Amino acid sequence: MFKIDIALQSVLDITPEILRENDIRGLLMDLDNTLTTHDNPRPADGVIEWISLMKENGIKMTIVSNNHFERVRPFAEKLGLEFVCEGKKPLPDGFNRAQKLMGIPFENLAVVGDQIYTDVLGANLKRGVKCIYVFPIEHEKEGFLAFKRKIEGPFLPKKLYDGRIPVRQQKDVKE
């Protein structure tokens, strides 16, 4: 249920080469703490350039967020990306809507996100979709998300993907 195909420190570590090696042509991307911090209207440093690199390499991207239209639309527009809001992750509805927008078979898509119980579980519930886990940009300090981060601990990847060997045999994650 919590299988991660590729674990990376940041979304910025996803390269066209990694995607080609894994037969990924499209990314279903989480928003908060993946592309920016929670409720931040601006992309994190480097994200705009990374999006441009992905586009130049023919990688399609759609934001799939559980957030509301008012949060997701302005952010997606800044990046020139399609989006699905109120995606109901981990349920497949948002991923199904995004796949239809993109026109790419599920087996050539990857969910990209920082949360085990929404992004990773959602990718695993949607058969054929790969999962790229990225560590959160910023850890929440209080509230429900902080609690959820604590109970995600046992499922977090211990190794980072380097493209040559399976995740379970790769270098330790930087703390």
Long-range contacts (C-beta under 8 A, 24 or more apart in sequence): 1-121, 1-124, 1-125, 2-116, 2-120, 2-121, 2-124, 2-155, 3-120, 3-124, 3-131, 4-120, 4-131, 4-132, 4-133, 4-157, 4-167, 5-110, 5-130, 5-131, 5-132, 5-167, 6-110, 6-130, 6-131, 6-132, 6-133, 6-161, 6-167, 7-132, 7-133, 7-134, 7-157, 7-159, 7-160, 7-161, 7-167, 7-173, 8-132, 8-133, 8-134, 8-135, 8-160, 8-161, 9-134, 9-135, 9-160, 9-173, 9-174, 10-134, 10-135, 10-137, 11-35, 11-47, 11-50, 11-112, 11-134, 12-46, 12-47, 12-50, 13-134, 14-50, 14-54, 14-112, 14-132, 14-134, 16-53, 16-54, 16-57, 16-59, 17-163, 18-161, 18-163, 19-57, 19-59, 19-110, 21-163, 22-110, 22-130, 23-107, 23-108, 24-59, 24-108, 24-109, 24-110, 24-130, 25-58, 25-59, 25-60, 25-104, 25-108, 25-109, 26-59, 26-60, 26-61, 26-62, 26-102, 26-104, 26-108, 26-109, 26-110, 27-54, 27-59, 27-60, 27-61, 27-62, 27-109, 27-110, 27-111, 27-112, 27-132, 28-62, 28-64, 28-95, 28-98, 28-99, 28-109, 28-110, 28-111, 28-112, 28-129, 29-61, 29-62, 29-63, 29-64, 29-81, 29-111, 29-112, 29-113, 30-63, 30-64, 30-65, 30-89, 30-111, 30-112, 30-113, 30-114, 30-115, 30-118, 30-119, 31-63, 31-65, 31-67, 31-71, 31-72, 31-75, 32-65, 32-67, 33-114, 33-115, 33-136, 33-137, 33-138, 34-112, 34-113, 34-114, 34-119, 34-134, 34-136, 34-137, 35-63, 35-75, 35-79, 36-75, 36-137, 37-137, 37-138, 38-138, 38-140, 38-145, 39-71, 41-74, 41-75, 41-78, 42-78, 43-75, 43-78, 43-79, 44-137, 47-79, 48-78, 48-79, 51-79, 51-80, 51-81, 55-80, 60-102, 60-104, 62-98, 62-101, 62-102, 64-89, 64-94, 64-95, 64-97, 64-98, 64-111, 65-94, 66-94, 66-118, 89-118, 89-119, 89-122, 90-117, 90-118, 90-119, 90-121, 90-122, 90-125, 91-122, 91-125, 92-122, 92-125, 92-126, 94-122, 95-122, 95-123, 95-126, 95-129, 96-126, 115-148, 115-152, 116-152, 116-155, 116-156, 117-148, 117-152, 120-155, 133-157, 135-173
